[in-house]
């Protein structure tokens, strides 16, 4: 009997999915190939005692995928989604070296950084996300399907934007698919506030997407490329090749547009925005669009960040230098990183954390004493951090541990609404008709799940699931 092959692609009404699943039965052998459209994908092979068992297992696998939205397709009919990355143009700094306390080399250029009171994270272009303590101990790794664009926090959730067009929730033990972005958007940067995703793209466009992957609005924008998007409770702030534009988060109505020069990075505080530009400066704007201050560097600014309320402003340039300014614009210091140019940065508890063109996550002692010593040529010996040899990276999962009763959590149910799968709370004390923001890859019509809890979005109208997820049977 000749081998038979079934080829499926995830085909939803939003057009946002971009994955394939291929099942081949050849006698007693079953081969499954899956991955992102345009890639070779991963292959799993199994053998069975007779051909009927192989065919039965193939039918089961195909049925599972069809129920999740996959549909028959022709290989090669859809192109691989576009992926753009910032060109790595980095020269060695001529300044004295910064007081780097420790450095973790992730292996390839890194854009993603996240720092809070407990941990710091780096995500690189190979899709590897590493979590370390502030004492430089590697404690966890995730492996996403493609390069990490950025890591962003939204209240108690942490998300990673990936070059495969998906946004993954990193808040649990395994990454879960949280958002799918339309394949015609070549993602440059993204941000999330209260469950609403803002995405800037290679063509200078800007879009907002709600908790169910549906566009709230989409605009062409004013520039040709857009490396900055920052979201807050009222607006989406978009930095592009001509400056910064602010839009109403709900309607997309333009609120203001300010010329700053080409924007390569953006940061925000409660009342201010900071745009790092190719014109060698960081521009501070009020959220009314007025320029308040400039911070002048010696090369194009790849990244910027601030201390609380902007009392210090930090910048990383294309020549592997980092800077510190006071709020009034006075340069306090400039030092070399020793590990490439800072693509992203974050300040926390008198330390400046940077991720760089050579893939390093570096922790710089930003205390006045350490900086003065470094300016005099005295720096600590850098501790090069290694991941434990047996630490295995956790990949995104669509499997869920099964429980037979709820143990104090909240019960939610997945229901079919038209051609979409929605999730609603069935536990008492909640709005039964509100949707729940819930991982996409584990939804199955009719299934019930127990989650640690749900929180009402600040804007109201839907819940957000948090904590661990178990399937209730």
C-alpha positions in Angstrom: 0.0 0.0 0.0 1.4 3.4 -1.0 2.1 6.0 1.8 -0.7 8.5 2.4 0.0 12.1 3.6 -2.4 14.7 5.1 -1.1 18.2 5.2 -2.9 20.8 7.4 -2.4 24.5 8.2 -3.8 26.5 11.1 -6.4 28.6 9.3 -8.5 30.9 11.5 -10.8 33.7 10.5 -8.3 36.3 11.9 -5.6 35.0 9.5 -3.1 35.2 12.4 -1.9 31.6 12.6 1.1 30.5 10.6 1.7 26.8 11.4 1.5 23.5 9.6 1.0 19.9 10.6 1.7 17.0 8.3 0.9 13.3 9.0 2.2 10.5 6.8 1.3 6.8 7.2 3.4 4.3 5.4 2.4 0.8 6.4 3.1 0.4 10.1 5.1 3.7 10.2 3.7 7.0 11.3 5.6 10.2 10.6 4.5 13.6 11.9 6.1 16.9 10.8 5.1 20.2 12.2 6.3 23.7 12.7 6.1 27.3 11.3 5.1 27.6 7.7 8.2 28.1 5.5 10.4 26.1 7.9 11.4 22.4 7.7 9.8 21.9 11.1 10.3 19.1 13.6 9.8 15.4 12.8 8.5 12.6 15.0 8.4 9.0 13.8 6.6 6.0 15.4 6.1 2.4 14.4 3.2 0.1 15.3 2.6 -3.6 15.3 0.2 -3.4 12.3 -0.9 -0.9 9.7 -4.4 -0.5 11.1 -3.0 0.8 14.4 -0.8 3.3 12.6 -3.8 4.5 10.5 -5.9 4.8 13.7 -3.3 6.9 15.5 -2.9 9.1 12.4 -6.7 9.7 12.3 -6.7 10.6 16.0 -3.8 13.1 15.5 -5.5 14.7 12.5 -8.9 15.0 14.3 -7.2 16.7 17.3 -5.7 19.3 15.0 -8.9 19.9 13.0 -10.8 20.5 16.2 -8.1 23.2 17.1 -8.7 25.0 13.8 -6.3 23.3 11.3 -7.6 22.8 7.8 -6.3 20.9 4.7 -3.9 23.0 2.6 -1.4 22.8 -0.2 2.3 22.9 0.9 4.0 26.0 -0.3 0.7 27.9 -0.8 1.5 30.4 2.0 4.9 32.2 2.3 7.0 32.2 5.4 6.1 35.2 7.6 8.5 38.1 7.3 11.1 38.6 10.0 13.2 41.7 10.4 15.9 42.2 12.9 18.0 45.2 13.7 21.2 45.2 11.8 24.1 44.6 14.1 26.4 47.6 13.6 28.5 47.9 16.7 32.0 49.3 17.3 34.2 49.2 20.3 33.9 52.0 22.8 36.9 54.2 23.4 35.7 55.1 26.9 37.0 53.4 30.0 35.2 50.1 30.9 32.1 50.1 33.1 32.1 48.3 36.4 30.4 45.1 35.2 29.8 42.8 38.2 28.7 39.7 36.2 27.9 38.7 32.7 25.9 35.9 31.2 26.6 35.1 27.5 23.4 33.8 25.9 25.0 32.8 22.7 23.6 35.2 20.1 22.4 38.8 19.9 19.8 39.7 22.5 16.9 42.2 22.5 14.7 40.9 25.3 15.3 42.0 28.9 13.1 41.9 32.1 14.1 42.8 35.6 12.1 42.9 38.8 12.8 42.5 42.5 13.4 38.8 42.2 14.9 37.9 38.8 16.4 39.2 35.6 15.8 37.7 32.2 17.4 37.8 28.8 15.9 36.6 25.5 18.0 36.2 22.4 17.7 35.7 18.6 17.8 31.9 18.8 14.6 31.9 21.0 16.4 31.1 24.3 15.2 32.9 27.4 17.3 32.6 30.5 16.2 33.6 34.0 18.8 34.5 36.6 18.7 35.7 40.2 20.3 39.0 41.1 23.2 37.0 42.6 23.9 35.7 39.1 22.5 32.1 39.4 20.8 30.7 36.4 17.5 29.1 37.6 15.4 28.6 34.5 15.4 28.5 30.7 12.6 28.7 28.1 13.0 27.8 24.4 10.7 29.6 22.1 10.2 28.5 18.4 12.1 31.6 17.0 13.9 34.7 18.0 12.8 36.8 21.0 11.8 40.4 20.1 11.2 41.7 23.6 10.1 40.7 27.1 7.4 42.9 28.6 5.5 43.0 31.9 1.8 43.7 32.3 0.8 43.8 35.9 1.6 40.3 37.2 2.1 38.7 33.8 5.4 38.5 31.8 5.2 38.1 28.0 7.7 37.4 25.3 7.2 38.5 21.7 8.6 36.0 19.3 9.6 36.1 15.6 7.1 33.3 14.9 4.4 36.0 15.2 3.2 34.8 18.6 3.4 36.3 22.1 4.0 33.8 24.9 3.0 34.1 28.6 6.0 33.3 30.7 4.2 33.6 34.0 3.8 29.8 34.6 6.0 26.8 34.6 5.8 26.5 30.8 5.3 29.1 28.1 1.8 29.4 26.9 0.5 30.9 23.7 -1.2 34.2 24.6 -1.5 36.2 21.4 -1.2 35.5 17.7 -0.2 38.4 15.4 -1.4 38.6 11.8 1.3 37.2 9.4 1.4 40.3 7.2 2.8 42.3 10.2 6.6 42.2 10.2 7.0 42.8 14.0 9.6 45.2 15.2 8.4 45.8 18.8 5.4 45.3 21.1 4.1 46.2 24.5 1.1 45.1 26.5 -1.1 47.1 29.0 -4.1 45.6 30.8 -4.4 42.8 28.2 -4.3 45.1 25.1 -1.3 44.4 22.8 0.3 47.2 20.8 2.5 46.2 17.8 4.8 48.3 15.7 6.1 46.9 12.4 8.8 47.2 9.8 6.7 49.4 7.5 6.1 52.0 10.2 2.6 50.7 11.0 0.9 50.4 14.4 -1.9 48.2 15.6 -3.7 47.2 18.8 -5.0 43.7 19.5 -7.3 42.7 22.2 -7.2 39.6 24.5 -8.9 37.5 21.8 -6.5 38.4 19.0 -8.9 40.7 17.4 -7.8 44.1 16.0 -9.1 47.1 17.9 -7.6 49.2 15.1 -4.7 49.4 12.7 -2.9 52.5 11.2 -0.2 53.0 8.6 1.7 55.4 10.8 3.8 58.4 9.9 7.2 56.8 9.3 8.8 53.9 7.4 10.0 51.8 10.4 8.9 51.7 14.0 11.1 50.3 16.8 9.1 51.9 19.6 5.7 51.1 21.0 4.7 51.9 24.6 1.2 51.4 26.0 -0.5 53.0 29.0 -4.1 53.3 30.4 -5.2 55.9 27.8 -2.8 55.8 24.8 -0.4 53.9 22.5 2.8 55.8 21.9 4.5 55.0 18.6 8.1 55.8 17.7 9.1 55.6 14.1 11.5 57.0 11.5 10.1 60.5 11.8 9.4 60.9 15.4 6.7 59.9 18.0 3.0 59.7 17.5 0.4 59.0 20.2 -3.0 57.3 19.5 -6.1 56.7 21.6 -5.8 53.1 22.7 -9.4 52.2 22.0 -10.2 54.1 18.7 -6.8 54.7 17.1 -7.5 58.4 16.9 -4.3 60.4 16.6 -3.7 62.5 19.6 -0.4 64.2 18.7 2.7 63.8 16.5 6.1 65.2 17.3 9.3 65.2 15.2 12.3 63.8 17.1 14.5 62.2 14.4 14.4 58.5 13.7 13.4 56.5 16.8 15.4 53.3 17.6 14.0 52.6 21.1 11.5 53.9 23.6 10.9 54.0 27.3 8.1 55.4 29.4 7.4 56.6 32.9 4.0 57.6 34.3 3.9 61.1 32.7 6.9 61.0 30.3 8.2 59.2 27.2 11.9 58.8 26.3 12.8 58.2 22.6 16.3 57.0 21.7 17.2 58.3 18.3 19.6 57.8 15.4 20.5 61.5 15.8 22.6 60.7 18.9 20.2 61.8 21.5 17.5 60.7 23.9 14.4 62.9 23.7 12.1 63.3 26.7 8.5 64.1 25.9 5.5 64.8 28.0 2.5 62.7 27.2 1.0 65.7 25.6 3.7 65.5 22.9 5.8 68.4 24.0 9.6 68.0 24.0 10.9 68.6 27.6 14.6 67.8 27.4 17.3 66.2 25.3 20.2 64.0 26.4 23.1 64.1 23.9 25.2 61.0 23.2 28.2 60.5 20.8 26.6 57.9 18.5 23.2 56.6 17.5 21.1 55.5 20.6 20.1 51.8 20.5 18.4 51.8 24.0 17.5 53.9 26.9 16.0 53.6 30.4 15.5 55.7 33.5 15.7 55.4 37.3 12.4 55.9 39.1 10.6 59.1 37.9 13.4 59.9 35.5 15.9 61.2 38.1 18.6 59.5 36.1 18.4 58.8 32.3 20.6 56.0 30.8 21.4 55.3 27.2 23.3 52.7 25.2 24.8 53.7 21.8 26.0 51.9 18.7 29.6 52.2 19.8 29.3 49.9 22.9 29.1 52.8 25.3 26.5 53.4 28.1 25.7 56.9 29.5 24.1 58.4 32.5 22.5 61.8 32.7 20.7 63.7 35.3 17.1 64.9 34.7 18.3 68.3 33.5 20.3 66.8 30.7 23.8 66.9 32.2 26.0 64.0 31.2 27.2 62.4 34.4 29.3 59.6 32.9 30.1 57.6 29.8 31.7 54.1 30.0 32.3 51.1 27.7 30.3 47.9 28.1 33.1 45.5 27.1 30.5 43.2 25.6 28.9 45.0 22.7 26.2 47.6 22.2 23.2 47.6 24.5 20.1 46.7 22.5 17.9 46.9 25.6 18.4 48.0 29.2 16.7 48.4 32.6 17.8 50.1 35.8 17.0 48.4 39.1 18.3 49.0 42.7 21.4 50.9 41.7 22.3 48.5 39.0 22.0 48.9 35.2 21.2 45.7 33.4 21.9 45.5 29.6 21.5 42.9 26.9 23.8 43.4 24.0 24.8 42.7 20.4 27.0 39.8 21.4 24.2 38.2 23.4 25.3 39.2 26.9 23.2 40.0 29.9 25.5 42.2 31.9 25.0 43.7 35.4 26.7 47.1 35.9 27.2 48.6 39.3 25.8 52.1 38.9 26.6 53.3 42.4 28.5 56.6 42.5 31.5 55.0 44.2 31.8 52.2 41.5 31.4 54.7 38.6 34.1 57.0 40.0 36.4 54.1 40.5 35.8 52.9 36.9 36.4 56.4 35.5 39.8 56.1 37.3 40.5 52.7 35.6 39.6 50.5 38.6 36.9 47.9 37.9 35.9 44.6 39.6 36.8 41.3 37.9 33.8 40.2 35.8 32.1 37.0 36.9 31.2 35.0 33.8 28.0 33.1 34.6 27.4 29.6 33.2 24.1 27.8 33.0 24.0 24.5 34.9 25.0 21.7 32.4 21.9 19.6 33.1 19.4 22.5 32.9 17.0 21.9 30.0 15.0 24.6 28.4 11.2 24.4 28.7 9.4 24.7 25.4 5.8 26.0 24.8 3.3 23.4 25.6 -0.3 22.5 24.6 -0.6 19.8 27.3 -2.2 20.3 30.6 -2.0 18.3 33.8 -5.3 16.6 34.6 -7.1 16.9 38.0 -10.4 15.3 39.2 -11.6 18.0 41.5 -10.9 21.7 42.0 -8.9 22.6 45.1 -9.7 26.2 45.8 -9.1 27.5 42.3 -11.6 29.0 39.8 -13.3 26.8 37.3 -13.5 28.1 33.7 -15.1 26.4 30.6 -14.2 26.5 26.9 -17.2 27.0 24.6 -17.6 27.1 20.9 -19.0 30.5 19.7 -19.3 30.5 16.0 -15.9 29.5 14.6 -14.0 30.7 17.7 -13.3 29.0 21.0 -14.1 31.3 24.0 -13.5 30.8 27.7 -15.9 31.8 30.5 -16.0 31.5 34.3 -18.4 28.9 35.7 -17.5 29.3 39.4 -19.9 31.3 41.4 -19.4 35.0 42.1 -18.2 36.0 38.6 -19.8 37.5 35.5 -20.8 34.4 33.5 -20.9 36.2 30.1 -17.5 37.8 30.4 -14.7 36.2 28.3 -11.5 35.1 30.0 -8.0 35.7 28.6 -6.7 32.2 28.5 -3.9 30.4 26.6 -4.8 29.7 23.0 -3.0 26.4 22.5 -4.9 24.4 25.2 -8.5 25.4 24.4 -10.8 22.5 23.6 -14.6 22.9 23.2 -16.5 21.6 26.2 -13.4 21.3 28.4 -13.3 22.7 31.9 -10.1 23.9 33.6 -9.1 24.9 37.1 -6.9 28.0 37.3 -5.3 29.6 40.3 -7.5 32.7 39.9 -8.9 35.3 37.5 -8.7 39.1 37.8 -10.9 41.6 36.2 -9.1 43.7 33.7 -8.6 47.3 34.9 -10.7 48.6 32.0 -13.4 46.0 32.8 -15.3 43.7 30.5 -13.2 40.6 30.7 -11.1 38.5 33.1 -7.5 37.4 33.0 -6.5 34.0 34.2 -3.3 33.7 36.2 -1.3 31.0 37.9 -1.3 27.3 37.2 -3.8 25.6 34.9 -5.2 22.1 35.2 -7.8 20.3 33.2 -10.8 19.2 35.2 -12.1 15.7 34.3 
